Amino acid sequence: MALARSGIELRCQCIDTHSKFIHPKFIQNVNLTPSGPHCKNVEVIATLKDGREVCLDPTAPWVKLIIKAILDKANTKPENVS
Amino acid sequence: MALARSGIELRCQCIDTHSKFIHPKFIQNVNLTPSGPHCKNVEVIATLKDGREVCLDPTAPWVKLIIKAILDKANTKPENVS
């Protein structure tokens, strides 16, 4: 997975995207960069638990589902898990 | 906005969250960290265009809307804008 990386994102960071499903348990965090003057593409970069960074396709349903699942888990506070 | 930051996230990074709406035009990127052994909270950290990092409430509707808007913009490819 090619990832052009500079300190400050002055251009697109993703050259292509990883199409196959990645199980959320392997994902450390997900970084969303809106399109802008620096890059016309919306970029979704997952950092995996093994340290690798992977560009994901922001239009892929499974990517949207993973992001939704991460946010939804915030609603299930660990304390009130009966 | 207090943000405890270490190189590798071994603990929670957000001490509290910014409750007021931040317009997407000020947001450089958004980082989502699922809850896990390192931190029981889902953490959403926005990096603003002025370089500041702000912890957002993952359960706040406007935060979810901003994330959805970022992803949805990927569907409107600049080329096919008629």
Backbone of each chain as nested JSON, in Angstrom:
{
  "chains": [
    {"id": "A", "residues": [
      {"number": 1, "name": "MET", "atoms": {"N": [0.879, -1.183, 0.0], "CA": [0.0, 0.0, 0.0], "C": [0.921, 1.239, 0.0]}},
      {"number": 2, "name": "ALA", "atoms": {"N": [0.898, 1.979, -1.122], "CA": [1.816, 3.112, -1.248], "C": [1.209, 4.307, -0.53]}},
      {"number": 3, "name": "LEU", "atoms": {"N": [2.019, 4.975, 0.227], "CA": [1.543, 6.141, 0.961], "C": [2.636, 7.191, 0.879]}},
      {"number": 4, "name": "ALA", "atoms": {"N": [2.367, 8.265, 0.089], "CA": [3.362, 9.334, -0.003], "C": [3.195, 10.155, 1.259]}},
      {"number": 5, "name": "ARG", "atoms": {"N": [4.253, 10.313, 2.036], "CA": [4.055, 10.955, 3.334], "C": [5.005, 12.135, 3.533]}},
      {"number": 6, "name": "SER", "atoms": {"N": [4.453, 13.282, 3.816], "CA": [5.34, 14.403, 4.194], "C": [4.868, 14.861, 5.569]}},
      {"number": 7, "name": "GLY", "atoms": {"N": [5.646, 15.613, 6.276], "CA": [5.271, 16.046, 7.619], "C": [3.921, 16.731, 7.588]}},
      {"number": 8, "name": "ILE", "atoms": {"N": [3.841, 17.826, 6.825], "CA": [2.558, 18.53, 6.735], "C": [1.965, 18.12, 5.397]}},
      {"number": 9, "name": "GLU", "atoms": {"N": [0.69, 17.739, 5.45], "CA": [0.081, 17.212, 4.228], "C": [-0.09, 18.349, 3.229]}},
      {"number": 10, "name": "LEU", "atoms": {"N": [0.852, 18.489, 2.298], "CA": [0.719, 19.531, 1.276], "C": [0.168, 18.928, 0.002]}},
      {"number": 11, "name": "ARG", "atoms": {"N": [0.019, 17.576, -0.01], "CA": [-0.522, 16.967, -1.218], "C": [-1.223, 15.678, -0.821]}},
      {"number": 12, "name": "CYS", "atoms": {"N": [-1.725, 14.976, -1.78], "CA": [-2.418, 13.717, -1.488], "C": [-1.441, 12.771, -0.799]}},
      {"number": 13, "name": "GLN", "atoms": {"N": [-1.961, 12.014, 0.155], "CA": [-1.099, 11.052, 0.859], "C": [-1.289, 9.637, 0.321]}},
      {"number": 14, "name": "CYS", "atoms": {"N": [-2.432, 9.432, -0.353], "CA": [-2.734, 8.08, -0.809], "C": [-2.568, 7.991, -2.333]}},
      {"number": 15, "name": "ILE", "atoms": {"N": [-1.787, 7.024, -2.755], "CA": [-1.585, 6.815, -4.191], "C": [-2.634, 5.823, -4.695]}},
      {"number": 16, "name": "ASP", "atoms": {"N": [-2.964, 4.852, -3.853], "CA": [-4.092, 3.967, -4.161], "C": [-4.707, 3.517, -2.833]}},
      {"number": 17, "name": "THR", "atoms": {"N": [-5.784, 2.76, -2.916], "CA": [-6.453, 2.37, -1.666], "C": [-6.552, 0.848, -1.558]}},
      {"number": 18, "name": "HIS", "atoms": {"N": [-6.605, 0.411, -0.333], "CA": [-6.686, -1.022, -0.019], "C": [-8.149, -1.43, -0.125]}},
      {"number": 19, "name": "SER", "atoms": {"N": [-8.459, -2.353, -1.018], "CA": [-9.883, -2.626, -1.263], "C": [-10.441, -3.707, -0.353]}},
      {"number": 20, "name": "LYS", "atoms": {"N": [-9.554, -4.603, 0.127], "CA": [-10.097, -5.738, 0.896], "C": [-10.469, -5.322, 2.323]}},
      {"number": 21, "name": "PHE", "atoms": {"N": [-11.477, -5.959, 2.872], "CA": [-11.969, -5.679, 4.234], "C": [-10.855, -5.912, 5.246]}},
      {"number": 22, "name": "ILE", "atoms": {"N": [-10.747, -4.969, 6.2], "CA": [-9.809, -5.106, 7.321], "C": [-10.639, -5.153, 8.6]}},
      {"number": 23, "name": "HIS", "atoms": {"N": [-10.445, -6.207, 9.375], "CA": [-11.264, -6.329, 10.594], "C": [-10.903, -5.224, 11.583]}},
      {"number": 24, "name": "PRO", "atoms": {"N": [-11.928, -4.577, 12.178], "CA": [-11.684, -3.479, 13.121], "C": [-10.703, -3.824, 14.238]}},
      {"number": 25, "name": "LYS", "atoms": {"N": [-10.6, -5.093, 14.59], "CA": [-9.699, -5.44, 15.704], "C": [-8.241, -5.196, 15.352]}},
      {"number": 26, "name": "PHE", "atoms": {"N": [-7.968, -5.045, 14.021], "CA": [-6.582, -4.777, 13.617], "C": [-6.303, -3.273, 13.515]}},
      {"number": 27, "name": "ILE", "atoms": {"N": [-7.348, -2.453, 13.724], "CA": [-7.226, -1.018, 13.481], "C": [-6.969, -0.259, 14.784]}},
      {"number": 28, "name": "GLN", "atoms": {"N": [-5.856, 0.467, 14.794], "CA": [-5.49, 1.274, 15.964], "C": [-6.256, 2.607, 15.921]}},
      {"number": 29, "name": "ASN", "atoms": {"N": [-6.22, 3.259, 14.764], "CA": [-7.057, 4.457, 14.589], "C": [-7.27, 4.731, 13.112]}},
      {"number": 30, "name": "VAL", "atoms": {"N": [-8.201, 5.648, 12.849], "CA": [-8.545, 5.999, 11.466], "C": [-8.455, 7.511, 11.337]}},
      {"number": 31, "name": "ASN", "atoms": {"N": [-7.763, 7.962, 10.302], "CA": [-7.601, 9.395, 10.094], "C": [-8.33, 9.809, 8.816]}},
      {"number": 32, "name": "LEU", "atoms": {"N": [-9.212, 10.8, 8.963], "CA": [-9.99, 11.282, 7.811], "C": [-9.469, 12.661, 7.424]}},
      {"number": 33, "name": "THR", "atoms": {"N": [-9.09, 12.813, 6.168], "CA": [-8.68, 14.137, 5.699], "C": [-9.62, 14.573, 4.594]}},
      {"number": 34, "name": "PRO", "atoms": {"N": [-10.375, 15.655, 4.835], "CA": [-11.278, 16.133, 3.789], "C": [-10.496, 16.56, 2.551]}},
      {"number": 35, "name": "SER", "atoms": {"N": [-11.183, 16.577, 1.401], "CA": [-10.512, 17.107, 0.205], "C": [-10.276, 18.593, 0.439]}},
      {"number": 36, "name": "GLY", "atoms": {"N": [-9.318, 19.131, -0.262], "CA": [-9.008, 20.55, -0.094], "C": [-7.988, 20.98, -1.124]}},
      {"number": 37, "name": "PRO", "atoms": {"N": [-7.459, 22.174, -0.976], "CA": [-6.481, 22.674, -1.944], "C": [-5.258, 21.76, -2.061]}},
      {"number": 38, "name": "HIS", "atoms": {"N": [-4.958, 21.068, -0.969], "CA": [-3.742, 20.232, -0.985], "C": [-3.982, 18.939, -1.754]}},
      {"number": 39, "name": "CYS", "atoms": {"N": [-5.292, 18.48, -1.806], "CA": [-5.592, 17.202, -2.462], "C": [-7.095, 17.154, -2.759]}},
      {"number": 40, "name": "LYS", "atoms": {"N": [-7.446, 16.773, -3.984], "CA": [-8.865, 16.815, -4.349], "C": [-9.624, 15.589, -3.836]}},
      {"number": 41, "name": "ASN", "atoms": {"N": [-8.874, 14.641, -3.263], "CA": [-9.53, 13.426, -2.773], "C": [-9.753, 13.488, -1.265]}},
      {"number": 42, "name": "VAL", "atoms": {"N": [-10.873, 12.922, -0.83], "CA": [-11.051, 12.654, 0.599], "C": [-10.147, 11.46, 0.9]}},
      {"number": 43, "name": "GLU", "atoms": {"N": [-9.372, 11.537, 1.958], "CA": [-8.452, 10.434, 2.248], "C": [-8.747, 9.837, 3.618]}},
      {"number": 44, "name": "VAL", "atoms": {"N": [-8.825, 8.511, 3.653], "CA": [-9.062, 7.771, 4.903], "C": [-7.849, 6.864, 5.112]}},
      {"number": 45, "name": "ILE", "atoms": {"N": [-7.099, 7.138, 6.165], "CA": [-5.881, 6.357, 6.412], "C": [-6.014, 5.65, 7.756]}},
      {"number": 46, "name": "ALA", "atoms": {"N": [-5.978, 4.336, 7.702], "CA": [-6.059, 3.545, 8.939], "C": [-4.645, 3.2, 9.392]}},
      {"number": 47, "name": "THR", "atoms": {"N": [-4.384, 3.406, 10.677], "CA": [-3.134, 2.916, 11.257], "C": [-3.458, 1.6, 11.934]}},
      {"number": 48, "name": "LEU", "atoms": {"N": [-2.783, 0.563, 11.505], "CA": [-3.068, -0.755, 12.058], "C": [-2.288, -0.957, 13.346]}},
      {"number": 49, "name": "LYS", "atoms": {"N": [-2.669, -1.962, 14.096], "CA": [-2.026, -2.203, 15.393], "C": [-0.576, -2.635, 15.225]}},
      {"number": 50, "name": "ASP", "atoms": {"N": [-0.248, -3.099, 14.007], "CA": [1.165, -3.471, 13.789], "C": [1.971, -2.276, 13.261]}},
      {"number": 51, "name": "GLY", "atoms": {"N": [1.321, -1.097, 13.258], "CA": [2.042, 0.118, 12.885], "C": [1.921, 0.496, 11.423]}},
      {"number": 52, "name": "ARG", "atoms": {"N": [1.458, -0.439, 10.586], "CA": [1.333, -0.105, 9.172], "C": [0.214, 0.924, 8.972]}},
      {"number": 53, "name": "GLU", "atoms": {"N": [0.369, 1.762, 7.934], "CA": [-0.678, 2.708, 7.565], "C": [-1.264, 2.262, 6.235]}},
      {"number": 54, "name": "VAL", "atoms": {"N": [-2.579, 2.263, 6.176], "CA": [-3.252, 1.743, 4.984], "C": [-4.295, 2.759, 4.52]}},
      {"number": 55, "name": "CYS", "atoms": {"N": [-4.246, 3.088, 3.228], "CA": [-5.247, 3.99, 2.671], "C": [-6.514, 3.199, 2.352]}},
      {"number": 56, "name": "LEU", "atoms": {"N": [-7.641, 3.686, 2.833], "CA": [-8.909, 3.006, 2.595], "C": [-9.745, 3.845, 1.638]}},
      {"number": 57, "name": "ASP", "atoms": {"N": [-10.663, 3.167, 0.948], "CA": [-11.55, 3.848, 0.002], "C": [-12.719, 4.469, 0.764]}},
      {"number": 58, "name": "PRO", "atoms": {"N": [-12.795, 5.826, 0.781], "CA": [-13.846, 6.478, 1.561], "C": [-15.254, 6.174, 1.059]}},
      {"number": 59, "name": "THR", "atoms": {"N": [-15.362, 5.648, -0.183], "CA": [-16.718, 5.356, -0.704], "C": [-17.11, 3.9, -0.456]}},
      {"number": 60, "name": "ALA", "atoms": {"N": [-16.169, 3.092, 0.026], "CA": [-16.48, 1.668, 0.25], "C": [-17.411, 1.511, 1.461]}},
      {"number": 61, "name": "PRO", "atoms": {"N": [-18.499, 0.761, 1.275], "CA": [-19.45, 0.585, 2.376], "C": [-18.813, 0.057, 3.665]}},
      {"number": 62, "name": "TRP", "atoms": {"N": [-17.85, -0.858, 3.524], "CA": [-17.285, -1.451, 4.751], "C": [-16.447, -0.411, 5.509]}},
      {"number": 63, "name": "VAL", "atoms": {"N": [-15.894, 0.55, 4.77], "CA": [-15.119, 1.615, 5.44], "C": [-16.073, 2.511, 6.243]}},
      {"number": 64, "name": "LYS", "atoms": {"N": [-17.182, 2.843, 5.608], "CA": [-18.172, 3.682, 6.311], "C": [-18.716, 2.95, 7.53]}},
      {"number": 65, "name": "LEU", "atoms": {"N": [-18.919, 1.631, 7.385], "CA": [-19.445, 0.823, 8.497], "C": [-18.469, 0.792, 9.668]}},
      {"number": 66, "name": "ILE", "atoms": {"N": [-17.183, 0.67, 9.364], "CA": [-16.165, 0.62, 10.424], "C": [-16.147, 1.957, 11.175]}},
      {"number": 67, "name": "ILE", "atoms": {"N": [-16.213, 3.054, 10.421], "CA": [-16.196, 4.375, 11.054], "C": [-17.448, 4.568, 11.914]}},
      {"number": 68, "name": "LYS", "atoms": {"N": [-18.582, 4.131, 11.37], "CA": [-19.84, 4.234, 12.126], "C": [-19.749, 3.374, 13.395]}},
      {"number": 69, "name": "ALA", "atoms": {"N": [-19.18, 2.193, 13.271], "CA": [-19.079, 1.278, 14.426], "C": [-18.19, 1.885, 15.515]}},
      {"number": 70, "name": "ILE", "atoms": {"N": [-17.105, 2.534, 15.099], "CA": [-16.214, 3.166, 16.085], "C": [-16.99, 4.232, 16.855]}},
      {"number": 71, "name": "LEU", "atoms": {"N": [-17.728, 5.072, 16.112], "CA": [-18.475, 6.152, 16.773], "C": [-19.609, 5.594, 17.629]}},
      {"number": 72, "name": "ASP", "atoms": {"N": [-20.305, 4.596, 17.105], "CA": [-21.445, 4.046, 17.856], "C": [-21.003, 3.426, 19.176]}},
      {"number": 73, "name": "LYS", "atoms": {"N": [-19.764, 2.919, 19.184], "CA": [-19.29, 2.265, 20.411], "C": [-19.141, 3.298, 21.542]}},
      {"number": 74, "name": "ALA", "atoms": {"N": [-19.064, 4.566, 21.153], "CA": [-18.941, 5.624, 22.173], "C": [-20.236, 5.735, 22.971]}},
      {"number": 75, "name": "ASN", "atoms": {"N": [-21.347, 5.294, 22.331], "CA": [-22.64, 5.404, 23.025], "C": [-22.787, 4.326, 24.083]}},
      {"number": 76, "name": "THR", "atoms": {"N": [-22.052, 3.238, 23.914], "CA": [-22.188, 2.153, 24.903], "C": [-21.099, 2.359, 25.95]}},
      {"number": 77, "name": "LYS", "atoms": {"N": [-21.415, 3.24, 26.937], "CA": [-20.425, 3.531, 27.982], "C": [-20.105, 2.214, 28.707]}},
      {"number": 78, "name": "PRO", "atoms": {"N": [-18.856, 1.867, 28.957], "CA": [-18.526, 0.602, 29.634], "C": [-19.248, 0.47, 30.977]}},
      {"number": 79, "name": "GLU", "atoms": {"N": [-19.482, 1.631, 31.676], "CA": [-20.079, 1.511, 33.018], "C": [-21.479, 0.917, 32.92]}},
      {"number": 80, "name": "ASN", "atoms": {"N": [-22.247, 1.445, 31.945], "CA": [-23.655, 0.991, 31.992], "C": [-23.867, -0.279, 31.192]}},
      {"number": 81, "name": "VAL", "atoms": {"N": [-22.811, -1.05, 31.087], "CA": [-23.015, -2.35, 30.413], "C": [-23.518, -3.328, 31.484]}},
      {"number": 82, "name": "SER", "atoms": {"N": [-24.785, -3.667, 31.427], "CA": [-25.35, -4.486, 32.555], "C": [-25.028, -5.955, 32.353]}}
    ]},
    {"id": "B", "residues": [
      {"number": 1, "name": "MET", "atoms": {"N": [-8.236, 23.417, 25.618], "CA": [-8.608, 22.026, 25.401], "C": [-7.389, 21.154, 25.759]}},
      {"number": 2, "name": "ALA", "atoms": {"N": [-7.548, 20.412, 26.86], "CA": [-6.418, 19.636, 27.357], "C": [-6.282, 18.354, 26.543]}},
      {"number": 3, "name": "LEU", "atoms": {"N": [-5.063, 18.068, 26.164], "CA": [-4.845, 16.86, 25.374], "C": [-3.541, 16.236, 25.872]}},
      {"number": 4, "name": "ALA", "atoms": {"N": [-3.655, 15.113, 26.559], "CA": [-2.449, 14.44, 27.049], "C": [-1.878, 13.678, 25.861]}},
      {"number": 5, "name": "ARG", "atoms": {"N": [-0.67, 13.974, 25.463], "CA": [-0.173, 13.379, 24.218], "C": [1.133, 12.633, 24.46]}},
      {"number": 6, "name": "SER", "atoms": {"N": [1.163, 11.397, 24.083], "CA": [2.466, 10.682, 24.107], "C": [2.673, 10.161, 22.69]}},
      {"number": 7, "name": "GLY", "atoms": {"N": [3.851, 9.775, 22.347], "CA": [4.131, 9.339, 20.988], "C": [3.182, 8.223, 20.585]}},
      {"number": 8, "name": "ILE", "atoms": {"N": [3.242, 7.11, 21.327], "CA": [2.337, 5.994, 21.01], "C": [1.224, 6.063, 22.041]}},
      {"number": 9, "name": "GLU", "atoms": {"N": [0.0, 5.976, 21.54], "CA": [-1.127, 6.168, 22.435], "C": [-1.214, 4.979, 23.401]}},
      {"number": 10, "name": "LEU", "atoms": {"N": [-0.652, 5.104, 24.612], "CA": [-0.75, 4.014, 25.594], "C": [-1.858, 4.309, 26.58]}},
      {"number": 11, "name": "ARG", "atoms": {"N": [-2.473, 5.523, 26.432], "CA": [-3.556, 5.838, 27.357], "C": [-4.487, 6.822, 26.664]}},
      {"number": 12, "name": "CYS", "atoms": {"N": [-5.479, 7.242, 27.371], "CA": [-6.425, 8.19, 26.779], "C": [-5.679, 9.461, 26.397]}},
      {"number": 13, "name": "GLN", "atoms": {"N": [-6.077, 10.052, 25.285], "CA": [-5.43, 11.29, 24.841], "C": [-6.28, 12.515, 25.181]}},
      {"number": 14, "name": "CYS", "atoms": {"N": [-7.571, 12.274, 25.425], "CA": [-8.463, 13.4, 25.673], "C": [-8.859, 13.446, 27.148]}},
      {"number": 15, "name": "ILE", "atoms": {"N": [-8.624, 14.602, 27.76], "CA": [-9.02, 14.764, 29.161], "C": [-10.454, 15.285, 29.213]}},
      {"number": 16, "name": "ASP", "atoms": {"N": [-10.786, 16.147, 28.255], "CA": [-12.194, 16.546, 28.119], "C": [-12.452, 16.837, 26.64]}},
      {"number": 17, "name": "THR", "atoms": {"N": [-13.682, 17.165, 26.311], "CA": [-13.991, 17.367, 24.888], "C": [-14.585, 18.754, 24.664]}},
      {"number": 18, "name": "HIS", "atoms": {"N": [-14.384, 19.229, 23.448], "CA": [-14.846, 20.563, 23.049], "C": [-16.305, 20.432, 22.628]}},
      {"number": 19, "name": "SER", "atoms": {"N": [-17.206, 21.098, 23.311], "CA": [-18.63, 20.838, 23.042], "C": [-19.185, 21.713, 21.929]}},
      {"number": 20, "name": "LYS", "atoms": {"N": [-18.553, 22.897, 21.718], "CA": [-19.172, 23.813, 20.739], "C": [-18.861, 23.39, 19.307]}},
      {"number": 21, "name": "PHE", "atoms": {"N": [-19.794, 23.662, 18.421], "CA": [-19.677, 23.33, 16.988], "C": [-18.437, 23.992, 16.392]}},
      {"number": 22, "name": "ILE", "atoms": {"N": [-17.694, 23.235, 15.584], "CA": [-16.542, 23.767, 14.84], "C": [-16.872, 23.596, 13.358]}},
      {"number": 23, "name": "HIS", "atoms": {"N": [-16.808, 24.663, 12.614], "CA": [-17.157, 24.58, 11.191], "C": [-16.121, 23.729, 10.455]}},
      {"number": 24, "name": "PRO", "atoms": {"N": [-16.59, 22.817, 9.59], "CA": [-15.675, 21.933, 8.86], "C": [-14.555, 22.677, 8.13]}},
      {"number": 25, "name": "LYS", "atoms": {"N": [-14.804, 23.931, 7.755], "CA": [-13.76, 24.631, 6.981], "C": [-12.504, 24.884, 7.825]}},
      {"number": 26, "name": "PHE", "atoms": {"N": [-12.662, 24.762, 9.168], "CA": [-11.489, 24.956, 10.021], "C": [-10.755, 23.648, 10.305]}},
      {"number": 27, "name": "ILE", "atoms": {"N": [-11.322, 22.535, 9.82], "CA": [-10.783, 21.219, 10.182], "C": [-9.858, 20.675, 9.099]}},
      {"number": 28, "name": "GLN", "atoms": {"N": [-8.619, 20.395, 9.491], "CA": [-7.62, 19.826, 8.576], "C": [-7.846, 18.317, 8.449]}},
      {"number": 29, "name": "ASN", "atoms": {"N": [-7.999, 17.662, 9.585], "CA": [-8.353, 16.231, 9.539], "C": [-8.945, 15.806, 10.876]}},
      {"number": 30, "name": "VAL", "atoms": {"N": [-9.528, 14.605, 10.866], "CA": [-10.166, 14.07, 12.073], "C": [-9.593, 12.682, 12.324]}},
      {"number": 31, "name": "ASN", "atoms": {"N": [-9.166, 12.444, 13.545], "CA": [-8.602, 11.147, 13.887], "C": [-9.535, 10.428, 14.867]}},
      {"number": 32, "name": "LEU", "atoms": {"N": [-9.904, 9.21, 14.484], "CA": [-10.801, 8.416, 15.342], "C": [-10.002, 7.284, 15.966]}},
      {"number": 33, "name": "THR", "atoms": {"N": [-10.03, 7.184, 17.295], "CA": [-9.365, 6.063, 17.96], "C": [-10.41, 5.256, 18.713]}},
      {"number": 34, "name": "PRO", "atoms": {"N": [-10.609, 4.004, 18.293], "CA": [-11.583, 3.175, 19.007], "C": [-11.156, 2.973, 20.457]}},
      {"number": 35, "name": "SER", "atoms": {"N": [-12.146, 2.643, 21.307], "CA": [-11.784, 2.294, 22.691], "C": [-10.967, 1.004, 22.639]}},
      {"number": 36, "name": "GLY", "atoms": {"N": [-10.205, 0.794, 23.677], "CA": [-9.368, -0.414, 23.7], "C": [-8.658, -0.533, 25.036]}},
      {"number": 37, "name": "PRO", "atoms": {"N": [-7.729, -1.465, 25.138], "CA": [-7.02, -1.66, 26.395], "C": [-6.315, -0.378, 26.862]}},
      {"number": 38, "name": "HIS", "atoms": {"N": [-5.923, 0.437, 25.905], "CA": [-5.161, 1.652, 26.254], "C": [-6.083, 2.74, 26.816]}},
      {"number": 39, "name": "CYS", "atoms": {"N": [-7.396, 2.698, 26.397], "CA": [-8.321, 3.755, 26.834], "C": [-9.752, 3.264, 26.608]}},
      {"number": 40, "name": "LYS", "atoms": {"N": [-10.604, 3.417, 27.626], "CA": [-11.967, 2.866, 27.485], "C": [-12.882, 3.788, 26.684]}},
      {"number": 41, "name": "ASN", "atoms": {"N": [-12.338, 4.961, 26.339], "CA": [-13.181, 5.899, 25.582], "C": [-12.853, 5.852, 24.099]}},
      {"number": 42, "name": "VAL", "atoms": {"N": [-13.884, 6.027, 23.277], "CA": [-13.663, 6.299, 21.858], "C": [-13.189, 7.746, 21.806]}},
      {"number": 43, "name": "GLU", "atoms": {"N": [-12.127, 8.024, 21.073], "CA": [-11.615, 9.392, 21.033], "C": [-11.617, 9.934, 19.611]}},
      {"number": 44, "name": "VAL", "atoms": {"N": [-12.142, 11.152, 19.475], "CA": [-12.183, 11.835, 18.174], "C": [-11.369, 13.111, 18.335]}},
      {"number": 45, "name": "ILE", "atoms": {"N": [-10.266, 13.186, 17.627], "CA": [-9.385, 14.359, 17.753], "C": [-9.314, 15.053, 16.395]}},
      {"number": 46, "name": "ALA", "atoms": {"N": [-9.748, 16.307, 16.359], "CA": [-9.688, 17.092, 15.117], "C": [-8.42, 17.93, 15.15]}},
      {"number": 47, "name": "THR", "atoms": {"N": [-7.69, 17.898, 14.044], "CA": [-6.568, 18.831, 13.889], "C": [-7.091, 19.996, 13.072]}},
      {"number": 48, "name": "LEU", "atoms": {"N": [-6.989, 21.17, 13.622], "CA": [-7.521, 22.347, 12.924], "C": [-6.475, 22.897, 11.965]}},
      {"number": 49, "name": "LYS", "atoms": {"N": [-6.919, 23.74, 11.081], "CA": [-6.001, 24.276, 10.053], "C": [-4.934, 25.164, 10.678]}},
      {"number": 50, "name": "ASP", "atoms": {"N": [-5.225, 25.654, 11.9], "CA": [-4.184, 26.468, 12.547], "C": [-3.241, 25.589, 13.375]}},
      {"number": 51, "name": "GLY", "atoms": {"N": [-3.406, 24.273, 13.265], "CA": [-2.476, 23.349, 13.917], "C": [-2.934, 22.863, 15.275]}},
      {"number": 52, "name": "ARG", "atoms": {"N": [-3.949, 23.536, 15.839], "CA": [-4.419, 23.087, 17.139], "C": [-5.106, 21.73, 17.031]}},
      {"number": 53, "name": "GLU", "atoms": {"N": [-5.016, 20.953, 18.111], "CA": [-5.733, 19.673, 18.158], "C": [-6.84, 19.795, 19.194]}},
      {"number": 54, "name": "VAL", "atoms": {"N": [-8.018, 19.337, 18.809], "CA": [-9.191, 19.503, 19.674], "C": [-9.896, 18.157, 19.815]}},
      {"number": 55, "name": "CYS", "atoms": {"N": [-10.17, 17.786, 21.073], "CA": [-10.918, 16.553, 21.305], "C": [-12.406, 16.837, 21.137]}},
      {"number": 56, "name": "LEU", "atoms": {"N": [-13.066, 16.016, 20.34], "CA": [-14.497, 16.196, 20.103], "C": [-15.253, 15.047, 20.757]}},
      {"number": 57, "name": "ASP", "atoms": {"N": [-16.541, 15.328, 21.072], "CA": [-17.387, 14.312, 21.707], "C": [-17.935, 13.374, 20.637]}},
      {"number": 58, "name": "PRO", "atoms": {"N": [-17.523, 12.091, 20.668], "CA": [-17.951, 11.161, 19.611], "C": [-19.463, 10.913, 19.596]}},
      {"number": 59, "name": "THR", "atoms": {"N": [-20.141, 11.29, 20.693], "CA": [-21.601, 11.055, 20.709], "C": [-22.371, 12.294, 20.262]}},
      {"number": 60, "name": "ALA", "atoms": {"N": [-21.671, 13.406, 20.079], "CA": [-22.371, 14.646, 19.685], "C": [-22.843, 14.535, 18.23]}},
      {"number": 61, "name": "PRO", "atoms": {"N": [-24.126, 14.846, 17.982], "CA": [-24.654, 14.733, 16.617], "C": [-23.844, 15.532, 15.591]}},
      {"number": 62, "name": "TRP", "atoms": {"N": [-23.369, 16.714, 15.988], "CA": [-22.673, 17.532, 14.986], "C": [-21.32, 16.909, 14.614]}},
      {"number": 63, "name": "VAL", "atoms": {"N": [-20.735, 16.179, 15.553], "CA": [-19.463, 15.499, 15.248], "C": [-19.723, 14.379, 14.234]}},
      {"number": 64, "name": "LYS", "atoms": {"N": [-20.792, 13.641, 14.479], "CA": [-21.123, 12.551, 13.538], "C": [-21.448, 13.122, 12.157]}},
      {"number": 65, "name": "LEU", "atoms": {"N": [-22.134, 14.27, 12.141], "CA": [-22.499, 14.903, 10.861], "C": [-21.264, 15.346, 10.089]}},
      {"number": 66, "name": "ILE", "atoms": {"N": [-20.302, 15.889, 10.811], "CA": [-19.069, 16.359, 10.15], "C": [-18.336, 15.17, 9.534]}},
      {"number": 67, "name": "ILE", "atoms": {"N": [-18.262, 14.088, 10.288], "CA": [-17.562, 12.9, 9.779], "C": [-18.296, 12.336, 8.563]}},
      {"number": 68, "name": "LYS", "atoms": {"N": [-19.616, 12.311, 8.668], "CA": [-20.426, 11.819, 7.533], "C": [-20.235, 12.711, 6.318]}},
      {"number": 69, "name": "ALA", "atoms": {"N": [-20.198, 14.035, 6.561], "CA": [-20.04, 14.992, 5.451], "C": [-18.685, 14.802, 4.768]}},
      {"number": 70, "name": "ILE", "atoms": {"N": [-17.648, 14.553, 5.559], "CA": [-16.311, 14.327, 4.98], "C": [-16.366, 13.112, 4.055]}},
      {"number": 71, "name": "LEU", "atoms": {"N": [-16.966, 12.019, 4.548], "CA": [-17.019, 10.793, 3.749], "C": [-17.911, 10.966, 2.53]}},
      {"number": 72, "name": "ASP", "atoms": {"N": [-19.058, 11.623, 2.723], "CA": [-19.995, 11.782, 1.593], "C": [-19.371, 12.596, 0.467]}},
      {"number": 73, "name": "LYS", "atoms": {"N": [-18.475, 13.519, 0.845], "CA": [-17.871, 14.359, -0.189], "C": [-17.006, 13.525, -1.135]}},
      {"number": 74, "name": "ALA", "atoms": {"N": [-16.632, 12.339, -0.684], "CA": [-15.803, 11.466, -1.527], "C": [-16.624, 10.95, -2.707]}},
      {"number": 75, "name": "ASN", "atoms": {"N": [-17.964, 10.938, -2.513], "CA": [-18.805, 10.417, -3.594], "C": [-18.972, 11.43, -4.706]}},
      {"number": 76, "name": "THR", "atoms": {"N": [-18.774, 12.711, -4.347], "CA": [-18.943, 13.725, -5.4], "C": [-17.567, 13.998, -5.985]}},
      {"number": 77, "name": "LYS", "atoms": {"N": [-17.158, 13.13, -6.94], "CA": [-15.838, 13.277, -7.582], "C": [-15.804, 14.654, -8.266]}},
      {"number": 78, "name": "PRO", "atoms": {"N": [-14.758, 15.447, -8.106], "CA": [-14.688, 16.775, -8.734], "C": [-14.928, 16.703, -10.247]}},
      {"number": 79, "name": "GLU", "atoms": {"N": [-14.476, 15.61, -10.91], "CA": [-14.599, 15.57, -12.387], "C": [-16.067, 15.599, -12.784]}},
      {"number": 80, "name": "ASN", "atoms": {"N": [-16.907, 14.78, -12.068], "CA": [-18.282, 14.682, -12.594], "C": [-19.2, 15.757, -12.022]}},
      {"number": 81, "name": "VAL", "atoms": {"N": [-18.567, 16.839, -11.584], "CA": [-19.421, 17.964, -11.157], "C": [-19.854, 18.707, -12.429]}},
      {"number": 82, "name": "SER", "atoms": {"N": [-21.131, 18.589, -12.809], "CA": [-21.555, 19.209, -14.104], "C": [-21.868, 20.677, -13.912]}}
    ]}
  ]
}
